[in-house]
């Protein structure tokens, strides 16, 4: 570089450039030290900015999710406190029912006073169910639980759908694919029932001077009072109708079987209930007289037989949730029930009426179901929710054999029935409390602890990328500061170099 030119002071330009670069470096260091951030804009570290922004949003979301979990715990505690009071009231009601079940020193006025206490407890339970809220959200009135309504009572007798799981809310259709059947044993239509409804006749049961006794399900059939009572003895004068009446009036068979004469002339003996758990067995024993013979053809089905038995059949149905489409694609098969009750391990059960469950076919719009629930966002991403339900604690919804609201302990029988209903209600409330406790401990509190750990680690990662390392940055600042001072000093020297040319001019 020539030192004899004055139009361009290259040394000065070089010093200016370095001064500018070092000044920018010291300005950047001052910014990082003052803000505490290594990345203040995209230009500082484009890739680092993208990653750190994602981490920062996750850290912020996890913080809110942790707050949600903690608030959820408080909500569950609020519900638990109210349910504890309901449990206490149910225990008091049970004590009152036990007291009213005894006739010792209990007149009508005393039982009326006990019923008044029960009515007061029922009213209090309804008030708790209606008034228990958290931040304006009702907890025990049923809005936080599943809602079920039977739309067609000719098809659905009762229901116990516990959850919709992944199924859609809305109307429910039921397609009975296997009809429920009663156990049944019948006589043959080819018997003597055609002529005068008598046991003996052409092509029918013939008894030569003897009598028959019937045993059904191990119980001996008793004759009607009009026939003289005692064990039924069937002879040549006995009619099928007398046999049917005797079966129906035998106390030991009440609620087990019924007998009738069909339009075709058969004696039909059927179980009262439906399903594979039901059995009907009929046995005939003949007592000969004077060496007579027997022909029991037609007594128990075709042929000369003295014993016949049958078992019922359980209903099986496809259930379509959220609509009426029974195309077999999205339908759920309920085949784990018994009798007229169709059930599924996940969704619960539906009990059909005899009219609907005993025939195959489609039944649309039989129920409507929705899953109301309490949902808590316990993660920073979509879908990271924890949810639970709280069923209605109103007295009209507690109890299974009958509603808690309807109990009456003003009589001994009423008090006995009330004990069953109250025990059912206690079990329902206790089950809900257990489920809420498990949800609080296993989901909300555990999730809150997990969120705290995740938030800590993500915050550390974000800090590693974005925050200023003060030790390193101070070293950088000191270096830049020295270089600025040096560049300033030598810029001054470079600016004085052209003055050397004056010496040549003076010479």
C-alpha positions in Angstrom: 0.0 0.0 0.0 1.4 3.3 -1.1 1.7 6.1 1.5 2.1 8.8 -1.2 -1.5 9.0 -2.3 -4.0 11.2 -0.6 -7.3 10.6 -2.5 -7.8 7.2 -0.8 -6.7 6.6 2.8 -7.0 2.8 2.7 -5.7 2.4 6.2 -8.3 4.7 7.5 -11.1 2.9 5.6 -9.8 -0.4 7.1 -9.8 1.0 10.6 -13.3 2.4 10.1 -14.6 -1.0 8.9 -13.1 -2.8 11.9 -14.4 -0.2 14.2 -17.9 -0.5 12.8 -17.8 -4.3 13.1 -16.5 -4.2 16.7 -19.0 -1.5 17.6 -21.8 -3.8 16.2 -20.4 -6.7 18.3 -20.3 -4.7 21.4 -23.8 -3.4 20.8 -25.0 -7.0 20.4 -23.3 -8.0 23.6 -24.8 -5.1 25.4 -28.3 -6.1 24.1 -27.9 -9.7 25.2 -26.5 -8.7 28.6 -29.3 -6.2 29.1 -32.1 -8.4 28.0 -30.8 -11.7 29.3 -31.6 -13.3 26.0 -29.1 -14.7 23.4 -31.8 -14.6 20.7 -33.7 -11.3 20.6 -34.7 -11.5 16.9 -34.8 -14.0 14.1 -31.5 -12.8 12.7 -29.7 -13.7 15.9 -30.3 -17.5 15.3 -33.1 -18.3 12.9 -33.2 -22.1 13.6 -32.8 -21.5 17.4 -35.6 -19.0 17.3 -38.0 -21.5 15.7 -37.2 -24.3 18.2 -37.2 -22.0 21.2 -40.6 -20.6 20.3 -42.1 -24.0 20.1 -40.5 -24.9 23.4 -41.7 -21.7 25.0 -45.3 -22.3 23.9 -45.1 -25.8 25.3 -43.7 -24.5 28.6 -46.5 -21.9 28.8 -49.2 -24.5 27.9 -47.8 -27.0 30.5 -48.0 -24.2 33.2 -51.7 -23.7 32.4 -52.4 -27.4 32.2 -50.8 -27.8 35.6 -53.1 -25.1 36.9 -56.1 -27.0 35.3 -55.1 -30.2 37.1 -54.8 -28.4 40.4 -58.2 -26.7 39.9 -59.7 -30.1 38.9 -58.5 -31.5 42.2 -60.3 -28.7 44.0 -63.5 -29.4 42.0 -63.4 -33.1 42.9 -62.9 -32.1 46.5 -66.0 -29.9 46.3 -68.0 -32.8 44.9 -66.6 -35.2 47.5 -67.5 -32.9 50.4 -71.1 -32.7 49.2 -71.3 -36.5 48.6 -70.0 -37.1 52.1 -73.0 -35.2 53.4 -75.3 -37.2 51.2 -73.8 -40.4 52.6 -74.4 -39.2 56.1 -78.0 -38.4 55.4 -78.5 -41.9 53.8 -77.1 -43.5 56.9 -79.5 -41.6 59.0 -82.4 -42.6 56.8 -81.3 -46.2 57.0 -81.3 -46.0 60.8 -84.8 -44.6 60.7 -86.0 -47.4 58.4 -84.5 -50.0 60.7 -86.3 -48.4 63.6 -89.6 -48.3 61.7 -89.2 -52.0 60.7 -89.9 -53.1 64.2 -93.4 -53.2 65.7 -92.1 -52.6 69.3 -93.6 -49.4 70.6 -94.3 -48.1 67.1 -97.7 -46.7 66.6 -99.0 -44.8 63.6 -97.9 -41.4 65.1 -94.4 -42.6 65.8 -94.0 -44.0 62.3 -95.4 -40.7 60.9 -92.7 -38.8 62.8 -90.0 -41.1 61.4 -91.4 -40.6 57.9 -91.2 -36.8 58.4 -87.5 -37.1 59.3 -87.0 -39.2 56.1 -88.8 -36.6 54.0 -86.6 -33.9 55.5 -83.5 -35.9 54.6 -84.7 -36.5 51.1 -85.4 -32.8 50.6 -81.9 -32.0 51.9 -80.3 -34.5 49.5 -82.1 -32.9 46.6 -80.9 -29.4 47.7 -77.3 -30.6 47.9 -77.7 -32.2 44.4 -79.1 -29.0 42.9 -76.9 -26.4 44.7 -73.4 -28.0 44.6 -71.5 -26.0 42.1 -67.9 -25.1 41.3 -67.3 -21.8 39.5 -70.9 -21.9 38.3 -70.7 -25.6 37.0 -73.3 -27.9 38.5 -71.7 -31.1 39.8 -74.4 -33.4 41.3 -77.6 -32.6 39.4 -76.8 -35.1 36.5 -75.4 -32.5 34.0 -71.9 -33.8 34.7 -73.0 -37.4 34.1 -74.5 -39.6 31.4 -78.0 -38.8 30.3 -80.3 -41.7 29.3 -83.9 -41.6 28.3 -86.2 -44.4 27.1 -88.2 -43.3 24.1 -90.1 -46.4 23.4 -91.3 -48.3 26.5 -92.9 -51.0 24.4 -89.4 -52.0 23.4 -87.1 -51.1 26.4 -88.3 -52.0 29.9 -85.2 -50.6 31.6 -81.6 -49.7 30.9 -78.3 -49.5 32.6 -75.9 -48.0 30.0 -72.9 -47.1 32.0 -71.0 -45.3 29.2 -71.0 -44.5 25.5 -67.3 -45.0 25.3 -66.3 -44.1 21.7 -69.9 -44.3 20.4 -71.8 -41.2 19.4 -74.5 -39.5 21.5 -78.0 -39.5 20.2 -80.8 -41.9 19.4 -80.2 -45.7 19.8 -81.7 -48.4 17.7 -81.9 -52.1 18.6 -82.0 -55.0 16.2 -82.9 -58.3 17.9 -81.0 -61.0 16.1 -81.7 -63.9 18.5 -85.1 -63.8 20.2 -85.3 -64.6 23.9 -87.3 -67.8 24.7 -88.9 -69.2 27.7 -88.3 -72.8 28.7 -91.4 -74.8 27.6 -92.7 -78.3 27.7 -96.0 -79.1 25.9 -98.3 -82.0 25.2 -98.8 -83.3 21.6 -101.4 -81.8 19.4 -102.4 -85.3 18.4 -103.7 -86.1 21.9 -107.2 -86.4 23.2 -107.5 -82.7 23.8 -109.5 -82.4 20.6 -112.6 -84.2 21.9 -114.1 -82.6 24.9 -110.6 -81.5 26.2 -110.4 -84.9 28.0 -107.2 -86.8 28.7 -108.6 -90.1 27.5 -109.9 -90.7 24.0 -109.1 -92.1 20.6 -105.4 -91.7 19.8 -104.6 -90.2 23.1 -103.5 -91.0 26.6 -105.1 -94.3 27.8 -105.1 -95.3 31.4 -106.3 -98.7 32.3 -107.6 -98.3 35.8 -104.6 -96.3 37.0 -103.8 -92.6 37.9 -101.0 -90.2 37.0 -99.1 -87.7 39.2 -97.1 -84.8 37.7 -93.9 -83.4 39.1 -92.6 -80.0 37.7 -89.2 -78.7 38.6 -89.1 -81.2 41.4 -92.4 -80.0 42.9 -95.5 -82.2 43.0 -98.5 -80.6 41.3 -101.4 -80.1 43.7 -105.0 -80.5 42.8 -107.3 -77.4 42.9 -109.6 -77.0 45.9 -112.5 -77.8 43.6 -110.8 -81.1 42.9 -110.4 -81.9 46.5 -106.8 -80.7 47.0 -103.8 -82.9 47.8 -101.5 -84.3 45.1 -103.0 -84.1 41.6 -104.2 -87.6 40.5 -104.9 -87.7 36.8 -107.4 -90.4 35.7 -109.8 -91.0 32.8 -112.1 -88.2 33.9 -109.5 -85.4 34.3 -109.4 -82.7 31.6 -106.4 -80.7 30.4 -107.9 -77.6 31.8 -108.0 -79.1 35.3 -104.3 -80.0 34.9 -103.5 -76.5 33.8 -105.4 -75.0 36.7 -103.7 -77.3 39.2 -100.3 -76.3 37.9 -101.1 -72.6 38.2 -102.5 -73.0 41.7 -99.6 -75.0 43.1 -97.9 -72.6 45.6 -94.4 -74.2 45.2 -94.5 -73.4 41.4 -95.7 -69.8 41.7 -93.4 -67.4 39.9 -91.6 -70.3 38.2 -94.0 -71.7 35.6 -97.4 -71.1 34.1 -99.7 -73.5 32.3 -102.3 -72.9 29.6 -104.3 -74.6 26.9 -103.2 -73.3 23.5 -105.4 -72.6 20.6 -104.1 -75.8 19.0 -105.3 -77.8 22.0 -101.9 -78.3 23.7 -101.2 -78.2 27.3 -98.2 -75.8 27.5 -96.1 -75.4 30.6 -93.6 -72.5 30.3 -91.2 -70.7 32.6 -92.3 -67.3 33.7 -88.9 -65.7 32.9 -86.9 -65.8 29.7 -83.4 -67.0 29.1 -80.9 -69.8 29.3 -81.0 -69.8 33.1 -84.7 -70.9 33.0 -85.5 -74.6 33.0 -88.8 -76.6 33.0 -88.8 -80.3 33.7 -91.9 -82.4 33.8 -92.2 -85.9 35.0 -95.2 -88.2 35.1 -95.4 -91.2 37.3 -98.2 -93.8 36.8 -99.8 -95.8 39.5 -101.3 -98.9 38.0 -104.6 -100.4 39.4 -105.6 -104.0 39.0 -102.8 -104.9 36.6 -103.8 -102.2 34.2 -101.6 -100.8 31.4 -100.7 -97.2 30.3 -100.4 -95.4 27.0 -98.9 -91.9 27.6 -98.7 -90.9 24.0 -99.1 -87.1 23.8 -98.7 -86.4 27.4 -95.2 -84.8 27.1 -94.7 -84.2 23.4 -94.8 -87.0 20.8 -94.4 -90.6 21.8 -95.0 -92.5 25.0 -92.7 -90.6 27.4 -92.8 -89.9 31.1 -90.1 -87.1 31.3 -89.4 -84.0 29.3 -87.3 -80.9 29.9 -86.4 -77.7 28.2 -84.2 -74.6 28.7 -84.8 -71.0 27.6 -82.8 -68.8 25.2 -81.1 -65.5 25.9 -81.7 -62.5 23.6 -78.9 -61.2 21.4 -79.1 -57.8 19.6 -77.1 -55.3 17.6 -77.2 -51.8 19.1 -76.6 -48.8 16.9 -75.5 -45.7 18.8 -76.0 -42.1 17.6 -78.7 -43.0 15.0 -80.8 -45.7 13.5 -78.4 -47.2 11.0 -78.3 -51.0 11.6 -76.0 -51.8 8.7 -73.7 -54.1 10.7 -70.8 -51.8 10.2 -70.7 -49.7 13.3 -73.2 -51.7 15.3 -72.2 -53.1 18.7 -73.4 -56.7 19.5 -74.9 -57.1 22.9 -74.6 -60.8 23.6 -73.4 -61.0 27.2 -76.8 -60.7 28.9 -79.4 -63.1 30.3 -83.0 -63.6 29.2 -84.4 -60.3 28.0 -81.4 -58.3 29.1 -78.8 -57.6 26.4 -75.5 -56.4 27.7 -71.9 -55.5 26.7 -68.8 -55.5 28.9 -68.0 -51.9 28.0 -71.3 -50.2 27.5 -73.7 -51.8 30.0 -77.1 -53.3 29.5 -80.6 -52.8 28.1 -83.6 -54.9 29.3 -86.1 -55.4 26.5 -89.8 -56.0 27.0 -91.1 -59.5 26.3 -93.0 -58.3 23.3 -89.8 -56.9 21.7 -87.2 -59.3 23.0 -89.0 -62.5 22.1 -89.1 -61.7 18.4 -86.3 -60.8 15.9 -86.5 -57.5 14.1 -85.4 -53.8 14.0 -86.5 -51.3 16.6 -85.6 -47.6 15.8 -85.4 -44.7 18.2 -85.9 -46.8 21.3 -83.6 -44.7 23.5 -81.5 -41.5 23.5 -78.2 -41.3 25.3 -75.5 -38.6 25.8 -72.4 -38.6 27.9 -72.1 -35.4 29.8 -68.8 -35.2 31.5 -66.2 -33.1 33.4 -63.2 -32.6 31.1 -59.8 -31.2 32.2 -57.1 -30.1 29.7 -54.1 -31.6 31.3 -51.6 -31.2 28.5 -50.3 -28.6 26.1 -51.6 -30.3 23.0 -55.1 -31.0 21.6 -56.7 -34.2 22.9 -54.6 -34.3 26.1 -57.6 -34.4 28.4 -58.7 -36.2 31.4 -62.5 -36.7 32.0 -64.9 -38.2 34.4 -68.6 -38.2 35.0 -70.7 -37.7 38.1 -74.2 -39.2 37.9 -77.2 -37.5 39.3 -77.5 -37.5 43.1 -81.1 -36.5 43.1 -83.4 -38.7 45.1 -85.5 -39.5 42.0 -82.3 -41.0 40.4 -80.9 -42.9 43.4 -82.0 -46.5 43.9 -82.4 -49.3 41.4 -85.4 -51.4 42.4 -87.3 -48.1 42.9 -86.5 -44.5 43.4 -85.2 -43.2 46.8 -87.7 -40.4 46.6 -90.6 -42.8 46.8 -89.6 -44.7 50.0 -92.3 -44.8 52.8 -91.5 -46.1 56.2 -94.9 -45.5 57.7 -95.5 -49.3 57.6 -93.4 -52.3 58.4 -93.5 -53.6 54.8 -92.6 -50.1 53.6 -89.7 -49.8 56.0 -88.4 -53.2 54.9 -88.6 -52.2 51.2 -87.0 -48.8 52.1 -83.9 -50.6 53.5 -83.3 -52.3 50.2 -83.6 -49.0 48.3 -81.5 -47.0 50.8 -78.8 -49.7 50.6 -78.8 -49.4 46.8 -78.5 -45.6 47.1 -75.6 -45.9 49.6 -73.9 -48.2 47.1 -74.4 -45.8 44.3 -73.1 -42.8 46.2 -70.1 -44.8 47.5 -69.3 -46.0 44.0 -69.3 -42.4 42.7 -67.1 -41.3 45.6 -64.6 -44.1 44.9 -64.5 -43.3 41.2 -63.9 -39.6 42.0 -61.2 -40.5 44.5 -59.4 -42.7 42.0 -59.7 -40.0 39.3 -58.3 -37.4 41.6 -55.3 -39.5 42.7 -54.5 -41.5 39.6 -55.2 -38.9 37.0 -55.3 -35.3 38.2 -52.7 -35.4 40.9 -50.4 -37.7 39.1 -50.8 -35.7 35.9 -50.0 -32.5 37.9 -46.7 -34.0 39.1 -45.8 -35.2 35.6 -46.6 -31.8 34.1 -44.3 -30.1 36.7 -41.4 -32.4 35.6 -42.1 -31.9 31.9 -42.4 -28.2 32.3 -39.1 -28.0 34.2 -37.2 -30.0 31.5 -38.7 -28.1 28.6 -37.9 -24.8 30.3 -34.3 -25.9 30.7 -34.1 -26.8 27.0 -35.6 -23.5 26.0 -33.2 -21.6 28.3 -30.3 -23.5 26.9 -31.2 -22.3 23.4 -32.4 -18.8 24.0 -31.0 -17.3 27.2 -27.8 -15.4 27.5 -24.7 -17.2 28.9 -23.4 -14.2 31.0 -20.0 -15.7 31.5 -19.4 -16.2 27.8 -21.1 -13.0 26.8 -19.1 -10.9 29.2 -15.9 -12.4 27.7 -17.3 -11.5 24.3 -18.2 -8.0 25.5 -14.7 -7.4 26.9 -13.0 -8.5 23.7 -15.3 -6.3 21.6 -14.7 -3.4 24.0 -10.9 -3.7 23.7 -11.2 -4.0 19.9 -13.3 -0.9 19.7 -10.9 1.1 21.7 -8.0 -0.2 19.6 -9.8 0.5 16.3 -10.5 4.0 17.5 -6.9 4.7 18.4 -5.5 3.3 15.1 -8.2 5.1 13.1 -6.8 8.3 14.5 -3.3 7.2 13.4 -4.5 6.2 10.0 -6.2 9.6 9.5 -2.8 11.3 10.1 -0.9 9.3 7.5 -1.8 11.6 4.5 0.0 14.5 6.2 3.3 12.8 5.4 2.7 13.7 1.8 3.1 17.4 2.8 6.8 16.8 3.5 7.3 15.9 -0.1 5.5 19.0 -1.3 7.6 21.3 1.0 10.8 19.8 -0.4 
